[in-house]
Amino acid sequence: MQCPFCDAEPTRVVDSRPSDGGRSVRRRRTCSECARRFTTYERTEMGLIVRKRDGSLVPFEAAKIRAGLEKAVVDRQVPSGSIDALVDAIEAEVSASGSEVSSDEIGRMVLIGLRDIDEVAYLRFASVYKDFAGAGDFRREMAALEGSA
Ligand SMILES: [Zn+2]
């Protein structure tokens, strides 16, 4: 590990401890040349990570989002390519937001995108995503949809 101050290669680890709830290792290092100290973090490289509501972490999979979308638009006439475009847009937004995203955030991105594609598909997805308890929830969502249109 190169020293950020003098670019010398030989550095010594003086302290090593788990960080970020055990998902990374924080190391204090000292440079053998200039004796200055710096910190490095070691993480597993997993690509984009989704944090689910129960706190568990799973790899981001565009295919899962596509499957959810296809279920929502079944029997609906949606412009060809619109689902592909939405999946691509969500993947790009997730990538831009960092390495970790919550499943709620992804759900919100899907909802916003679906609303522009098809109202029925939007409501179908919303009913699952928002855990609608009954028709009242559905009516409120309809009203919100009409209010923002
Ligand atoms: Zn140094």
Boltz pocket constraint, residues with backbone or C-beta under 6 A from the ligand:
constraints:
  - pocket:
      binder: B
      contacts: [[A, 3], [A, 4], [A, 5], [A, 6], [A, 7], [A, 8], [A, 31], [A, 32], [A, 33], [A, 34], [A, 35], [A, 36]]
      max_distance: 6.0
